[in-house]
Amino acid sequence: MAGYCEAAGDARYNSVVCVTGDGVLGNHRKVHQPLSEDASFASGTVSTPSTHRSAGSG
């Protein structure tokens, strides 16, 4: 897992990605921002993480 700043159009999101040896397992945009991050990052709109098929799965 690793946190990163995700750019999407004009918005920036505080996001995390989960990877395995086979590829990306999923990513998530933080929904609730601490006050110190509220001015820098937009809040995600979906509370469930998006998932991806890993490169090694059939």
C-alpha positions as CSV (number, residue, x, y, z in Angstrom):
1,M,0.0,0.0,0.0
2,A,1.1,3.5,-0.8
3,G,-0.4,6.9,-0.4
4,Y,-0.2,9.4,-3.3
5,C,-1.7,12.7,-4.6
6,E,-4.1,11.7,-7.4
7,A,-4.8,14.3,-10.1
8,A,-8.2,14.1,-11.8
9,G,-9.0,17.2,-13.9
10,D,-8.8,20.2,-11.7
11,A,-9.2,18.2,-8.5
12,R,-6.5,16.6,-6.3
13,Y,-7.3,13.6,-4.1
14,N,-5.5,12.1,-1.2
15,S,-5.5,8.5,-2.4
16,V,-4.0,5.1,-1.6
17,V,-3.2,2.2,-3.9
18,C,-2.8,-1.4,-3.0
19,V,-0.5,-3.5,-5.2
20,T,0.6,-7.1,-5.2
21,G,3.3,-8.9,-7.2
22,D,0.7,-9.3,-10.0
23,G,-0.4,-5.7,-10.3
24,V,-2.8,-3.2,-8.8
25,L,-5.3,-4.7,-6.4
26,G,-7.3,-1.5,-5.9
27,N,-7.2,2.2,-5.0
28,H,-9.3,4.5,-2.7
29,R,-9.8,8.3,-2.5
30,K,-10.0,9.5,1.1
31,V,-13.6,10.5,1.8
32,H,-13.1,12.4,5.1
33,Q,-10.3,14.9,5.1
34,P,-8.6,16.2,8.3
35,L,-8.9,20.0,8.5
36,S,-5.2,20.3,7.7
37,E,-5.7,18.6,4.3
38,D,-9.2,20.0,3.5
39,A,-7.7,23.0,1.6
40,S,-5.4,20.9,-0.5
41,F,-7.4,17.8,-1.4
42,A,-11.0,17.2,-2.6
43,S,-13.0,14.5,-0.8
44,G,-13.7,11.3,-2.6
45,T,-17.4,10.7,-3.3
46,V,-17.5,6.9,-3.0
47,S,-16.9,5.2,0.3
48,T,-16.0,1.8,-1.2
49,P,-12.6,1.3,-2.9
50,S,-12.4,0.6,-6.6
51,T,-10.9,-2.8,-7.4
52,H,-8.9,-3.9,-10.4
53,R,-8.2,-7.4,-11.7
54,S,-4.5,-8.1,-11.0
55,A,-2.3,-8.8,-14.0
56,G,-2.0,-12.4,-13.0
57,S,-5.6,-13.3,-12.6
58,G,-7.4,-15.2,-15.4
